[in-house]
């Protein structure tokens, strides 16, 4: 099966499509739950699938450190290792290495760094990153890039961009092309329009199966992020999938879909679920708050996740106050369900030619705030 991307409907800038990979299809716009170390935290694989997720994300940096790419390959690849038969996209490790700060050293060749686990020194080059992703058997591999820090001045961003583009070309040369597998380039350039345009054009010239926009949602704010997308997306090939890395909140996803983005990932639904925060159609709700202590209602009426179908806000509030692990498990499931329900709604609205109305309704609902306290 060859890797492919088909667009079946478009409404304004929003696109309805389908990815086809070696391990099956994924409908777009798609949200990929983050399974950094070979697991979506607090969730069994079949529970992740039950939310409607079709593609998940793994991470080169974490998996190369533990348990090791060669070991995963020996055990049958990441799909078998984590019991995920569908498509997997692997991040190249560039963002994680950037976050190591003083533990890393960049050169034209690649980056040397010390493990945050035990201090062991490693070297990650574009060639090694691609090799690791091949050993993991990722359906979609990402080029190794330097994720530009924030804030950054233009000269430093330009220097970083030059390195990322050189690494992108080397990643392409190292990639082992085979049916059903893809390599995506990553646009960098921080918030500087000229650098973003330069990066996008250079990546298109190199030629990739898909194109990601990286280095956003790192502190620049939503308005700047949308402005960068307005500059970048029109340069990318319309026939290829577009992926906004590490984004984001539901409002961010709506705005990015409106600008032609097809794929998303973010740790927020799982991370916030573990800390007691739920995403709902009326915004974010903190289940630790005292207002839920005696509330018999679900987090959200109509939601089909187990947290909403079987338990009350009062019970969830109790679980978090008591430090019971069931609380994070239930809220993680709820949040992932919310994101997948949002993506289903987005796809349906684009198909129906009702995207603008859907987007406006959802944005207004997110701003409305949680339902009133019972008895208020």
Residue pairs with C-beta under 8 A, 6 or more apart in sequence:
1 20
1 21
1 22
1 179
1 180
2 20
2 179
2 180
3 19
3 20
3 21
3 22
3 139
3 179
3 180
3 181
3 182
3 209
4 19
4 20
5 17
5 18
5 19
5 20
5 28
5 210
5 239
5 240
5 241
5 262
6 17
6 18
6 20
7 15
7 16
7 17
7 238
7 239
8 16
8 17
8 18
8 351
9 15
9 16
9 350
9 351
9 353
10 16
10 350
11 349
11 350
11 353
11 354
11 355
11 356
12 258
12 355
12 356
13 233
13 258
13 259
13 260
14 29
14 257
14 258
14 260
14 346
14 349
14 350
14 355
15 28
15 29
15 257
15 260
15 262
15 350
16 28
16 29
16 347
16 350
16 351
17 27
17 28
17 29
17 241
17 262
18 25
18 26
18 27
18 28
19 25
19 26
19 27
19 28
19 30
19 55
19 87
19 241
19 263
20 180
21 55
21 87
21 139
21 140
21 180
21 181
21 182
22 87
22 139
22 178
22 179
22 180
22 181
23 79
23 85
23 86
23 87
23 88
23 139
23 180
24 54
24 85
24 86
24 87
25 54
25 87
26 54
26 55
26 86
26 87
27 54
27 347
28 241
28 262
28 263
28 347
29 253
29 257
29 261
29 262
29 263
29 264
29 343
29 346
29 347
29 350
30 54
30 55
30 262
30 263
30 264
30 343
31 53
31 253
31 264
31 265
31 266
31 339
31 340
31 342
31 343
32 53
32 55
32 56
32 57
32 89
32 263
32 264
32 265
33 40
33 43
33 48
33 51
33 53
33 56
33 57
33 265
33 269
33 270
33 336
33 339
34 40
34 56
34 57
34 265
34 266
34 267
34 270
35 48
35 56
35 57
35 58
35 82
35 84
36 57
36 58
36 59
36 62
36 267
37 58
37 59
37 62
37 63
37 66
38 58
38 63
38 72
38 78
38 81
38 82
39 82
40 48
40 56
40 270
40 332
40 336
41 270
41 274
41 332
42 270
42 273
42 274
42 325
42 328
42 329
42 332
42 333
43 270
43 329
43 332
43 333
43 336
45 82
45 83
45 84
46 83
47 333
48 56
48 84
48 336
49 86
51 305
51 333
51 336
51 337
51 339
51 340
52 337
52 340
52 341
52 343
52 344
53 336
53 340
54 86
54 87
55 86
55 87
55 88
55 89
55 139
56 84
56 86
56 87
56 88
56 89
57 88
57 89
57 90
57 91
57 265
58 78
58 82
58 88
58 89
58 90
58 91
58 136
58 138
59 90
59 91
59 93
59 96
60 69
60 90
60 91
60 92
60 93
60 124
60 129
60 132
60 133
60 136
61 91
61 93
61 96
61 97
61 124
62 96
63 69
63 72
63 78
63 90
63 132
63 136
64 93
64 122
64 124
64 132
65 115
65 117
65 120
65 122
66 117
69 131
69 132
69 135
69 136
70 135
72 78
72 81
72 135
72 136
73 135
73 136
73 137
75 81
77 135
77 136
77 137
78 84
78 88
78 90
78 136
78 137
78 138
79 85
79 86
79 88
79 137
87 139
87 140
88 136
88 137
88 138
88 139
88 140
89 138
89 139
89 140
89 141
89 142
89 243
89 263
89 265
90 133
90 136
90 138
90 140
90 141
90 142
91 142
91 245
92 129
92 133
92 141
92 142
92 143
92 144
92 145
92 171
92 186
93 124
93 129
93 132
93 144
94 129
94 142
94 144
94 145
94 146
94 147
94 186
94 214
95 147
95 214
95 245
95 246
97 104
97 111
97 113
97 124
98 104
98 146
98 147
98 148
98 149
100 113
100 114
100 116
103 113
103 114
103 116
104 111
104 112
104 113
104 114
105 111
105 112
105 113
106 146
106 163
108 163
108 166
109 125
110 123
110 124
110 125
110 126
110 128
110 144
110 167
111 123
111 124
111 125
111 146
112 121
112 122
112 123
112 124
113 121
113 122
113 124
114 120
114 121
114 122
115 121
115 122
124 144
125 144
125 170
126 143
126 144
126 167
126 168
126 170
126 171
126 174
127 170
127 171
127 174
129 143
129 144
129 171
130 141
130 143
130 144
130 171
130 174
130 175
130 176
130 183
131 174
133 141
133 142
134 141
134 176
138 181
139 180
139 181
139 182
140 181
140 182
140 183
140 184
140 209
140 210
141 175
141 181
141 182
141 183
141 184
142 183
142 184
142 186
142 212
143 167
143 168
143 171
143 172
143 183
143 184
143 185
143 186
143 208
144 167
144 168
144 171
145 164
145 167
145 168
145 186
145 188
145 214
146 160
146 163
146 164
146 167
146 188
147 188
147 214
147 215
147 218
148 156
148 157
148 160
148 161
148 188
148 189
148 190
148 215
149 218
150 190
150 215
150 218
150 219
150 220
151 219
152 160
152 190
154 190
154 192
154 195
157 188
157 189
157 190
157 192
157 195
158 192
158 195
160 188
160 190
161 188
161 189
161 195
161 198
161 199
164 186
164 188
164 199
165 199
165 202
165 203
168 185
168 186
168 202
168 203
168 206
169 206
171 183
172 183
172 185
172 206
172 207
172 208
175 183
177 183
182 209
182 210
183 208
183 209
184 208
184 209
184 210
184 211
184 212
184 241
184 243
185 203
185 206
185 208
185 210
185 211
185 212
186 203
186 211
186 212
186 213
186 214
186 245
187 196
187 199
187 200
187 203
187 211
187 212
187 213
187 214
187 215
187 232
187 236
188 195
188 196
188 199
188 214
188 215
189 195
189 196
189 197
189 198
189 199
189 215
190 196
190 215
190 220
191 220
191 224
191 227
191 228
193 228
193 231
196 228
196 231
196 232
197 231
197 232
197 235
200 211
200 232
200 235
200 236
201 235
203 211
204 211
204 235
204 236
204 237
208 240
209 240
209 241
210 240
210 241
210 242
210 243
210 263
211 236
211 237
211 240
211 241
211 242
211 243
212 242
212 243
212 244
212 245
212 263
213 228
213 229
213 232
213 233
213 242
213 243
213 244
213 245
213 261
214 245
214 246
216 225
216 228
216 229
216 244
216 245
216 246
216 247
217 225
217 246
217 247
217 248
217 252
217 266
218 246
220 228
222 251
222 252
222 255
225 247
225 252
225 256
226 255
226 256
226 259
229 244
229 256
229 259
229 260
229 261
230 259
233 242
233 259
233 260
233 261
236 242
241 262
241 263
242 260
242 261
242 262
242 263
243 261
243 262
243 263
243 264
244 256
244 261
244 263
244 264
245 265
246 265
246 266
246 267
247 253
247 256
247 264
247 265
247 266
248 256
248 264
248 266
248 268
249 266
249 268
250 279
250 338
250 339
250 342
250 362
250 366
251 363
251 366
253 264
253 342
253 343
253 346
254 346
254 359
254 362
254 363
256 264
257 346
257 359
258 355
258 359
268 335
269 279
269 332
269 335
269 336
269 338
269 339
270 332
270 335
270 336
272 278
272 279
272 284
272 331
272 335
273 328
273 331
273 332
273 333
273 334
273 335
273 336
274 328
274 331
274 332
275 328
276 286
276 287
276 288
276 320
276 327
276 328
276 331
277 284
277 285
277 286
277 287
277 331
278 284
278 285
278 286
278 287
278 299
278 300
278 307
278 331
278 334
278 335
278 338
279 285
279 334
279 335
279 338
279 339
280 299
280 300
280 338
280 370
281 300
281 362
281 365
281 366
282 365
282 366
282 368
282 369
282 370
282 371
283 365
283 366
283 367
283 368
283 369
283 370
285 299
285 370
287 299
287 313
287 316
287 317
287 320
287 327
287 331
288 317
288 320
288 321
289 317
290 317
291 373
292 313
292 314
292 316
292 317
293 314
293 317
293 318
294 314
294 374
295 312
295 313
295 314
295 317
295 373
295 374
296 312
296 313
296 314
296 374
297 312
297 313
297 371
297 374
298 307
298 308
298 309
298 311
298 312
298 313
299 307
299 308
299 313
299 316
299 334
300 308
300 334
300 338
301 308
302 308
303 309
303 334
303 337
303 338
303 341
304 337
305 330
305 333
305 334
305 337
305 338
306 330
306 333
307 316
307 330
307 331
307 333
307 334
308 334
311 330
316 327
316 330
316 331
318 324
319 326
319 327
319 330
320 327
320 328
342 362
345 358
345 362
346 355
346 358
349 355
349 357
349 358
349 359
